[in-house]
Amino acid sequence: MSAEPVSRMDAAIAEIKELILTHFTGATFDVGLSDDPDGTSMTVTVDVEDTDDVVDVIVERSLEMQVDEGIPLYVVPVRPIERIMADLRAPDPVWKRPLPSFG
């Protein structure tokens, strides 16, 4: 009896995890249902200043999976609650800093 082949979604999840772990070794993952009835949501917890750093690593491949391959995997990077709370208690929290001017 042979093992069941890996589903396209399982392969996509494994590939995105590998991409993220290559850059963020401490990342943790929570995979579950998405708001999209056919989709899967992957919440990635990463201790970084800006979660856009995580998106930068996976955005091209993630879009290829969604658009070209029809794999509805949605990756949502978040920071650990401890990091968020520490930022809120900081004397100069990030969210209170002025935005840079671009003009």
C-alpha positions as CSV (number, residue, x, y, z in Angstrom):
1,M,0.0,0.0,0.0
2,S,1.5,3.4,-1.0
3,A,1.2,6.6,0.9
4,E,-1.4,9.2,-0.3
5,P,0.2,11.7,-2.6
6,V,0.8,15.2,-1.2
7,S,-2.0,17.5,-2.2
8,R,-1.2,20.7,-4.1
9,M,-2.1,22.7,-1.0
10,D,0.1,20.7,1.3
11,A,3.0,21.2,-1.1
12,A,2.3,24.9,-1.3
13,I,2.2,25.2,2.5
14,A,5.5,23.3,2.8
15,E,7.1,25.5,0.1
16,I,6.1,28.8,1.7
17,K,7.2,27.6,5.1
18,E,10.6,26.7,3.7
19,L,10.9,30.1,2.0
20,I,10.1,31.9,5.3
21,L,12.3,29.7,7.5
22,T,15.2,30.3,5.2
23,H,15.1,34.0,6.3
24,F,13.4,33.9,9.7
25,T,14.4,30.7,11.6
26,G,12.3,31.5,14.6
27,A,9.0,31.8,12.6
28,T,6.0,29.7,13.8
29,F,3.0,28.8,11.7
30,D,-0.7,28.3,12.2
31,V,-2.6,26.9,9.3
32,G,-6.4,26.9,9.1
33,L,-9.5,27.8,7.3
34,S,-9.7,31.1,5.4
35,D,-12.5,33.6,4.9
36,D,-12.5,32.3,1.4
37,P,-14.5,29.0,1.5
38,D,-12.0,27.3,-0.8
39,G,-8.9,28.9,0.7
40,T,-6.4,28.2,3.5
41,S,-4.9,30.8,5.8
42,M,-1.4,30.6,7.1
43,T,-0.6,32.9,10.0
44,V,3.1,33.3,10.4
45,T,4.4,34.7,13.7
46,V,7.8,36.4,13.2
47,D,9.7,38.6,15.7
48,V,10.5,41.4,13.3
49,E,10.2,45.2,13.4
50,D,8.2,45.2,10.1
51,T,6.1,42.3,8.8
52,D,6.6,43.6,5.3
53,D,10.0,42.0,5.5
54,V,8.2,38.6,5.6
55,V,5.9,39.6,2.7
56,D,8.9,40.6,0.6
57,V,10.3,37.0,0.9
58,I,7.1,35.3,-0.3
59,V,5.1,37.7,-2.3
60,E,6.2,36.7,-5.8
61,R,5.8,32.9,-5.2
62,S,2.6,33.4,-3.3
63,L,1.0,35.4,-6.2
64,E,2.1,32.7,-8.6
65,M,0.4,30.1,-6.5
66,Q,-2.8,32.0,-6.2
67,V,-3.1,33.4,-9.8
68,D,-1.2,31.0,-12.1
69,E,-1.7,27.7,-10.2
70,G,-5.1,28.4,-8.6
71,I,-3.9,27.5,-5.1
72,P,-5.8,29.7,-2.6
73,L,-3.2,30.0,0.2
74,Y,-3.3,33.3,2.0
75,V,-0.2,34.2,4.1
76,V,-0.7,36.6,7.0
77,P,2.5,37.6,8.9
78,V,2.1,38.9,12.5
79,R,4.4,39.9,15.3
80,P,4.4,38.1,18.6
81,I,2.1,39.7,21.2
82,E,5.0,40.1,23.6
83,R,6.8,42.3,20.9
84,I,3.6,44.3,20.3
85,M,3.1,44.9,24.0
86,A,6.7,46.0,24.5
87,D,6.4,48.5,21.7
88,L,3.2,49.9,23.2
89,R,5.1,50.4,26.6
90,A,8.1,52.0,25.0
91,P,8.7,55.7,25.7
92,D,8.7,56.4,21.9
93,P,6.4,53.7,20.4
94,V,6.7,53.1,16.6
95,W,3.1,54.1,16.0
96,K,3.6,57.6,17.5
97,R,6.7,58.4,15.4
98,P,6.1,60.9,12.5
99,L,6.0,59.6,9.0
100,P,8.9,60.4,6.8
101,S,8.2,63.1,4.2
102,F,8.6,62.2,0.5
103,G,8.7,65.6,-1.0
